[in-house]
Amino acid sequence: MKVTVFSAQPYDRRFFDLCTDHSGTESLVSFTYQSAALTQETAALADDSDGVCVFVNDVLDAEVLTILARQGVTLIVLRCAGFNNVDLDKAHALGMHVARVPAYSPEAVAEHAVALIQTLNRRIHRAFNRVREGNFQLDGLLGMTLHGKTVGIVGTGKIGLALARIMKGFGCRVLGHDPYPAEAFKDIGTLVPLETLLSESDVVSLHCPLLPATHHLIDAEALASMKPGAMLINTSRGGLIDTPAVISALKMRHLGALAIDVYEQEGGIFFNDHSDDIIEDDIFQRLMTFPNVLVTGHQGFFTQEALTEIAEVTFGNIQAFMHGHASPNALVDADGVHV
């Protein structure tokens, strides 16, 4: 079986190769690695492939899926949990099978969220630069003690639960909001309406999927209802935040600080080196001017354990398809749509 891997980075190949070495799958599956993201313009790179393996910023809309189907592609495996970039209805209509990696080391993302909270709160990034320049003054580095503060977690899935446990260990009061809350959360924190969570939390961390109902969940109205000076963390999907509204809240000094590992228009920026380029996204560039904003480039998942699990689950999805078995990770199979 031939599979074209789009948006492939050196670490993708490394962990996929390790997985094939251990499983002996290399004789059954051949991979072609493409650094380019999947778009209408690059879909031809998958010609003669049976499947494609894609990531968060690859485009799988109706037009791209039609091109892939015309080339003989019948399998789409996502090496991520989110699937908002896939037109599932069109994939079903074309008879394509779609499977994802529903969860991979949720602790990795939760721990990264904690790293963002602590770095931004205690100004570690600014202190690091000061000390390297021989400046040991503390003015401007004042943070808050997290113990006793209220942390609001929007989305109580596996990552949200992992973060809740960590913040409970910090001695924080933990609030959660989720239309379909995890039963386990009730042993850690208190489930409340979103309005209550926003108004009472010193730190708000987003861990919900990007769906039509959650697009720009944090907009001007939500930001206005937040506790003045609160910190907002997003390690989930960029589209959960209305970025211009966040910039306005930062300028008004109502939003105390922002840390993001994702950005709504990250597709043309993240996972690539732009150090010699001019980034033409004016909204992103404006964000970068704030001293109380911290941005990382979608690295929350980036641990050895998570990459190993992504590779193993992706291979499992491919093998299930090859042997005609139903995958528990299927979003679309021969029987219809599964989420």
C-alpha positions, 0 to 999 in steps of 0.5 A: 500500500502506498501512502503519501505523507503531507506536511512531513517533518524530519521527526515524522519520518524518524518516528514512522521509521522506528515504528515500521522497524519494530512492526515489520510493516515496511514490506506492506506499506511504502511511504512517500514523504512530502514537506508541502502541505496538502492543498489543491495545488499539491494534491497531485503529489499523491498521484498513484497513492492508495492513501494520504497521511495528513496533519492539522494544517493540511486542507481536505475540503471538497475540492481536494478530496475530489482530486484525491479520489480521482487519483485513486486515494481511498484512505485518509489517516490524520496524525492528529485528533482534530478533524475540522480541516476535513469535509467528512460529508464529502469523504463519505460521499466519495467512499473514502475511509478517514481515521484519526489519532483520537488521543496521544499523551494528553499529559503532554499538552496539559504539561505544555499549558502549565509551562505557558502559565508559569512562564507567562506568570513569572515572566521567565522568558523576559528574565532569561533575556535579562540575565543573559544581558547581565541585568538582574533587576526584578522590576517588571517580573512580578507574578502571582502565587498560583496556590489558591487561585481559580483556574477555569478549564473549558473542555473536560476531555482527556487533556482538560482532565490532565490539566485539572489534576495538575492545577489541583495539585498546585492548590488551585480551585478548579472550575470546568465547563463542557456540554458533555462533561467527563464524570471524572472531573467531578472528583477534581473540580466544579462544573459551571456555566461558561459565563461563571467560569469566565467571570471567576477564573484567574486563568482560563485554559481552552481544551475543546475541539474546534466545531461550528459551535465553538468557533470564536468561543472567546469573542469580545463578549466573552472577553468582557465577561472575564475577570479583569487581569485574567490570563487566557491560555489556548493549546487547542485550536486557534479558531477558538479565539477571535484574535482581533477581539483579544488584541482589543482586550489586551490594549484596554488592559482588561485581559491580563496576559495571553499564551497561545500554542495555536493561531487561527491563521497558523497554516502559512506560518507554523512548522516552517522557518521564517527567520529570514522572511517578513511575516505578512500577517499583520494581526499575528505581528501585532500580537507579538508586540505585547510584552504580556503575550507568549506564543509557541509554534504548536508544540504542545504535543511535541514529546517522544511519547506523543510522537511514538503514540501517533506513529503507532496508532496511525499504523494501526489505522492503516493496517485495519483498513488494509485487512478490512477491519473496522477501526475504533478511530474511524471518522468515516468508514463504509457504514457512514460517519463516526465521531 
